[in-house]
């Protein structure tokens, strides 16, 4: 039976908005009002006219991750602050004006008719000429996932920024592509294969995961953040800093989007994943910002960190005081986001001389059957991270702090367990022992300098510094991409170094981190502090105290509270 055309203006609203008597923004295929309202959009199949809608209609999409705001825009993004608007302009400028950040030409988002993933669907034609069938076909074809994380991220970012020129959403389709999870996992496995330390059991698990990737469905925020983090790692390994600005702006924008989303009512099943995403993207920013800004980033996510920690009962042994976060369980059993926050918090407290942002319970429980990955990724043995937190608390006279004599006794009596780990290559066992010994010596010096009040010319301190530099020299660089972060070790050695030879070793080691390095904080940011100390209080090899280092740090590396 032929459909009867009723008199009057042609219907243009989606069926949901029509039934609810609401104004529809007429976005294809799902209107923005329905998406924002969390209701099912019934589409436009009820309309009597299937001719393509003009691009002049308000068809700006709400993406899975919000597109950076455009000047004079409307809707959800226009409510963001002026700061967010400037970020959006900066992001689009980064993509369009910097050649190395331009979107790859094999992904066509203009009206030109080159060979693209959409070339057989009519998607290269002007939006005014698209038909409903063309749009449906476009929505089923994501961009190919064939390049590295840097190029894939650049392509997706370009699609997202230029999305206002289209009525379809290849960015969204790619981000929801089930193959993206496998792609991300494969790239992550490749990254683990480049770590300096590779335990045999991890290598076996890696091979199994390549053959049978875990069937874990990531959230769309998590996919985007994972792609950024992999892009940052790839950029660092290639000594390529050209995309730092792009990564930084995107991470700050995603962080703001998550903060905004969590400020409204969110379904309970989404709360934890959103919080984890927020913590992770905030911590990733610390890789591309100056060390003086890291502490402020940590402060901004303390509430979310605590919410995540308290929401996991497994982290809290029976009888544990809720006033202190169990650090060993955070490092061994918690999520990567929680462990990474704790690592940065403890490192910041030591290197910047500021209080730890969280009060930790540093009780050493029985180690888990599996070793946490942060040990191999960051060269951070769990037991020494606990001691670092204890020394920080002792320095700041925390009521939960152990007596410094107990800490010193533990460090002096510590013995390596040679058969604790089996590595893929024999030299890794020797190198891992050197890493452990470097932590032991550095923490002994830090304890005596910052807690006991000894001067740097104390014979015990000078003996430890000499041994520390010798141990660090045994950990050789295997490849440009394989390196152990030694920020704490070189910094504490630099504070106490009295000879020019020792200072030169420290200077050269920290200077290398001017190039991209996967260190918790950039060591080169502390060179002006050490230079100020060496030419000031420590000039001509004079002994210094911890307070002298703090004065140099406050003068050359001020921290925003």
N, C-alpha and C positions, 0 to 999 in steps of 0.2 A: 504493500500500500504506500502510495507516494505521501511524503511528508507535507503537511499543509503549512505554508508560510503565513504566519499571522501578520496583520497590519501593525505598523509602528516601527520604531527603531530596532535595528538588528541587535540581538543579544551579544554581549561581549564579555560579560563576567563569567568566571568559572561557576560550575553548578553549586559548589559549596557556598560561595559568597552570595549567589542568587537566592538559595534557600534561606540563608541567614540574614538576608536583606542588608548586606554590608557592601561597601565600596571595594571593588576588586582592582588590583594593580595590573591585572591581565598578563602577568608573566607566564611564559610557556616553558615547560609543560605544567609546572606547579606554581601557583601564585604565591607571592611573598607573604601576603596576609595569612594564608592558611599555614604556611611553614612556620612563621613566627608564632602563630597561635597554637601550634601543636595539634592541629586537626587535619583530617584527611582531605586533600584537595581532589574533588571528583572530576576535574578537568573541564574541557571545552567541547566534549562530544555532543552536548545538547544543542549547540549553536547551529543555526541553519546555514551558516556561511563558513566554508572551510578555506576561504582565501587567506593568504598570509597576512598577518597583522603588520602594520607599518612599524619601522624601527623607532618612530617618534614616540610610540607608546612607552609608558614607564615600565621597562622590562629589566631593570637592574636587579640581578639575582642576589639572594642571600646565600653565600657559599657555606660549605661545611665549616671552614674557617673564614671569618669575614674578610672580604677584599679590602685592602687599604683604602681609607676614605678619599674620595675625590673632592676637589674644591667645588662648593655649591651643590654637593650631593644631598640626597634626601633619604629618609627612612632610618633604619637601625644604626647605620654607621654615622649619620650626621649628628647623632646625639653624643658621640665621643668628644673628648676634650680637644682643645686647640692643639695640645701636644700630639695627640694621635693624628690629627690632620697633617701636621708637619712631618710626622713619620711616614705617612702615606705618600706625601709629595717626594720625600727623600728616597723612598723605595722605588717609586716610578722613575725618578731621575737616575737612580743607580742602574736600573735596568736599561734605560734608553740612552744614557749619555756615556757610560763607561763601556768601551768596546768589549772588554773581557767578560762583562756581565750581560751582554746582549743575549737574547733568546736564540737558541740554535735555529739556523735557517730551515732545518728539516721539519720544524714544527711551525706551520703557517697559521697565523691568527689574523691575517689581513684579508682583503678581498681579492688578492692575486691568486692565480690558478697555477700553483706549483704542485709537484707531487707531494702529498701529505697523507697522514693517516686518514684524512677525511676526503681525499680527492675523488673517490668513487661515489660519494654520497651527495654531491651537490653542495657541500658545506663551504666551498670556496666562493660561491656566488655571493652577490650582494645580499644582505639580510632581507632586503625588500622582496627578493625573488624566491626566498626559501618557501618550501611547501611543508605541510604538516608531516608528510612522509620523510622529507629530508631531515627535519628536526629529530624525528624518532630514530633515524639511522645514526645521526650524529651522536645521540646520547648513548649509543651502545658501543662506541669505539673510543677507548682511552688512548693516550699517547703510548708509544712502545717503551718498555722498560729494558733498554739494551745498553745504555751507557753507565758510567760511574755515578756515584751519589751526587757529585758536584754538578754534572751536566743535567742529571734528572731533576735535581732541585731547581736549577736555573730555568729549565723549561717550564716546570710547574709554576714557579713564581711569575714567570712572564705571562703565562696563560691567565693566572689569577689577576694580575694587574690590568691586563687588557680585556678582562671579561666584560666590561661595560659595553664593548662594541658588538657583542653577540647575544643572541637569545638562547643559545644552547650553552652547555657548561662542561667542556672537556676536562677542566680542572677537577670538578666534582666527580665526574665519572672515573677519572684516573685514580683519585684518592679513595674511591670505594671499590676499585678493582681488586678482586680477591687475590690476584697474582702479585699485588704489591706487597702483601705480607711475606710471601716467599722471596721476593726480590730483596726486601729489607733484611730478612734473616740471612740470606746468602751473602749480602754485603757485610753484615756483622761478623759472620764466620770468617770471611776473608780478612777482616780487621784483626780478629783474634789470632789468626795465623801469623800476623806481623808483630805480635808482642815480643818483647825481649825474652820473657820467661813463658815456656809452654809445657806445663805438666803433661805427662803421658796420658793420664785419664781424661784431661780436657781435650787432648788431641783426638782421642778415640771418640769422645762424645761429639766433637766437631764433625768428624767424618760421618757419623750416624745422622747428625742433623742435616747435613747436606743432602744425604740420600732420602731422609724422611723428616722434613721440616716439622716442627711442632705445630699442631693444629690449634693455634691460639689466635683468635680474632682480635686484632688491635682496634682501639677506637680511632676515629678519624683524626682527632688531635694527636694521639700517640703516633700515628703514621707520619704525620707532618713533622712532628718533633724528631722522630727517629731519622727521617730523611735529612733534616738539618744537621743533627749530630754526626751522622755518617759523612755528610758533606764537609763539615768542619774537620773531622779526622783526616779525610782524604786530602783536604787543602793543606793541613799541617804536614802531612807526610810528603807532599809535593813541594813544600816550602813556598806555597802560593797564598799570599795574603790579600789577593785582589778581591776576594769575596767577603772579607771580614765585615765590611759595612753592610752588605746585603744580609748576611746572616744575623748581625746584631740587630738591625732594624726589624727583621721578621720575628726574631725571638722576643723582642720587647713588645711587638704588636700582639703576638700570640699570648704573651703573659697578661697584657691588658684585657684581651678578650676573655681569657679564663677567669680573671678577677671579676670582670663584669658579669659573666655567666653565673659564677658562684654566689654573687651578691643577691641573686634572685632564687626563688624556690626551684630546687633541682630534685629529680627523683632520686631516692636513696641509693639505687643501684648505680647511679652515675656519679655520686658525690666522690667516692674514693678515687675513681679513675681520673676525674677532673683535678682533684687535689694532687695526685701523683704527677699528672702532666704539668701542673703549675710549678711544683717544686723542681721538676727536671728541667723545664725550659728556662727557669730562673738560674739554675746552677750552670747550665750550658753557656749562659751569657758571660759567666766569669772567665771563660776561656778566651774571650775576645775583647774584654774590657781591661782597663788599667787596674793594677792590684789595689790601688787606693780606694776603688769603688766596690771591691768585692764584699767588704764587710757590710756595706749598706744593702747590697742585694740579699745577703744572708738574713739581715734583720727583717727584710720585707716578707720573707716566707716562714718566719718562726711559727706564727699561728698555724699555718697549714702543716708544717712539719710535725708539730705537737698533735694536731688532730689525727694525722696518719699514724703516728706512734701509738696513741692511746686507743685507736680503733682496731689494733691488732693484739688480742690477748696473748698470743703465743710469744710475744716479745717480753712479757712480764712474768718472771718466775714467781711462784707463790711466796708471799711474805715480803715482796719487793716494795719499797716505799715509792709511792706515785710522785714524790717530789723530785726524784732523780731518774733520768732516762737510762735504762740499762744499755750501756754502750757496746758491750761485747755481743749482745743479741742483735743490736742494730746492725753491727758490722757483719755478723755471721748469718743471721736469719732474716733480717729485714730486707726490704726492697732495695734495689740499686740506688734509688733516689735518696732514701734515708741514710744509707751508708755513705754516699757521696757528700751529703750535707755535713755529716759528722766529721768526715775527713777534712773538708775545707774549713769547718768551724775550728777544729783543733789546730790546723796549720796556721790559720789567720791569727788565732790567739797568740801563738808563739812568735811568728814572724813580725806581726804588727804590734805586739805587746798590749793587746786589748783583751778584755774578759771574754771567755767563752760565752756564747749566746744561750747555751743550754747547760743546765747542771746535770752531769752524767754520773751514773753509778758505774764505777770502773771495776767491779768485782769480776774476777776471771773464773768463768764457769768452764765446764768440760767443753773442749773444742768440738765442732760438728764433724760429721763423717766426711762432708765435702768442704773443700776450701773455697772461701768467697773469691769471686773473680777480681775484686779490687786489689787483692794482694799482687796479682800478676800485671794488671793494667797500670797501677800507680806505684808499684814497688813499695807497698805499705804493709808490712807484717802486722797482723791484728794485735798481737800482744804488745808491740811497741807503740801502736796507736793508743792503746789503753794507758800506757805509761806516760805518753805525751799529754794526754788529757789530765792525768793525775798531777803532773808537774805544773801544768797551767793552773789547775785548781789550787795547788799548794802555793804557788806564786801569788795568787790573788786572795789567799787566806779564806778560801771557801770552808764553811763548816763541815763539809763532807770530805775534805781533803785528808789523805793519809799523811802520817808523819814522814818528813823528807828522808829520815834515816832508813825507814823501811823501803822506800823507793830506791835509795842508793844501794842498799844491800841486795835488792833483787837484781839491779843492773850489774853489780859486781859479780854476782854468783850465776848469772845467766849462762846457760850452755846450749849450743846448737844441737839439734836432733838430726843427724845426717841422713837417716833413712825416712824422715818424715814425708818427703816428697820425692817422686820419681819424675824426671824430666825427659823430654824427647831427645836431648843431647847431653852428653856427660858434662860439658863445660858449664852448663846452666846450674848444676848443683853447687859448684865452687862459687859462681857469681852470686847465687842466692845467699850463700853463707856470708859473702862480702857485704851484701845489702843489709843483712841482719846485723852484722858487726858494726857497720857504719851508723845504723840507728842507735845501737847501744852506746857507742862512743859519743855521738852527738848529744844524746839525751843526758849522759853523765856531765858533759860540759855545761849544757843548758841548766841542769839542776843546780850545779855548784855556782854558776854565774848569777842566775835570776832568783834562786830561792835561798841559797846559803849566803849570798852576798860576797863571794870570793872575787878578787880581781883577776884579770886575764893573765897576770904573771904568776899565778899560783902554779907550782911545779906539776901538780896533778892535772890541771887544765892544759898546760902546755904539752905534757906527755900525750894526753888524749888527742889534742889537735894534730900533733905530728903523726900519730898512728892513724887518725881519721883520714888525713890527706893521702897517706900511703894506701889505705884500704880502698878509697875511692878511685885511686889510680889503677887498681887491679881490675875494675869493671870496665872492660873495653867496649867501645862502640863496634857493633857488628855490621850494621847498615845505618844509613842516614835516618831510616824510619824506625829503627830499633834503639830505644834509649830509655834508661831508668831515670826518673825524676829525682834529683838530689837537692831540692831547694833547701830544706831544713838543714841538711848536713853542710852544704857549702856556706850557707848564711852564718851558721854558728861558728864555723871555722874562720870565716872572714872577720867576724867581730873580735875574735881572740888572736888572729894572726899578727905576729910582731915583726917578722922579717919580710923584706920585699919579695923574696922568692915565694913564700907562702901566699902573700897577697896577689901575686901575679897568677898563681894557679887558680885561686878563687875567682879573680876578675875574668880570666879567660873562660872558665866554666860557665859563669853566669852571663857573660856577654853573648854566648851562643844562643841564649833563649830570646834574643832580639828577633831571631827568625822564629817562625811558628813552631811551638813545641807543645806536646800534650802534658804540660806540667799543671799542677793545681793552681799555681800562680806563676806569673812570668818572672823568672829570676832576675832578668835585666832591669826590672823596675826598682830593684833594691841596690843596684850599683851606685846611684847617686848618694844613697844613705851611707854605704860603706866608704865611698870616696870622701864624704864629709867627715866621717869618723876618723879615717886614716890621716887626713890632713888637719884634723882638729885635735880632739882629746887624745887620739892614739898616734899623733905625729912622732916620728923618730922612734917608734916602737914602744912608746910609753904605755903602761898598763891602763886598762879601762874597766869600768864596772857596767853592769846592765843598764844603769841609769844614763850612762854616756851614750849607749846605743839608742836608747829611747829618745834622747834629745835630738840626735841626728835623724832618727826616723820621723819625729814630729816636724822637724824643720824641712825635710826634703820629700817626705811621703805622708802628707797630712791625710787623715781618715775622716770621712764624713760620718757623723753619728745620727 
